[in-house]
Amino acid sequence: MSRYPSRSWTSAVAASVALSLSSGQLLAQDTVLRSRLAVDGLGNEIADPVILVRGNRIVSVSSGGAVPEGAVVVDLGDHTLLPGLIDAHVHITNHFDARGERRSMTGLHGARTARALLMSGFTTVRSLGSPDFADVDLRNAINEGLVPGPRGCWSPARA
């Protein structure tokens, strides 16, 4: 048996935590994520991590650290936590069936894609363009909390 959890469990845990944080359910107060193991993105493992999230930002990571008074604790058991993934080449509103559709439909397809990316563990994306700047409108909707999605970097010529 592998010491790392299955991909489906990891994805399910990442998705539920990401959706909770992005939808504002846990943003009103400090949130602490606890698990058996975390990977810091530099190849280091952190046993018994205590990850403090304030708002939508990680403010500290420690091994076996104290939980601040009043923080909501999300205990993820034996699951392994890792930093959010980054996709540096997306066309977030493309869905390859845009036969003359209205811009509003393009935006809805983009919202679906943004949520799917977030639920797959991508917390940051770089969009390389979209017809009629639909990706920029989607970025604004994500930033305003209207739809869940990853943080984004938009191509300088398009933003």
Summary of the structure (lengths in Angstrom):
residues: 159
radius of gyration: 17.4
end to end distance: 47.5
largest distance: 56.0
contacts: 443
relative contact order: 0.16
helix: 29%
strand: 28%
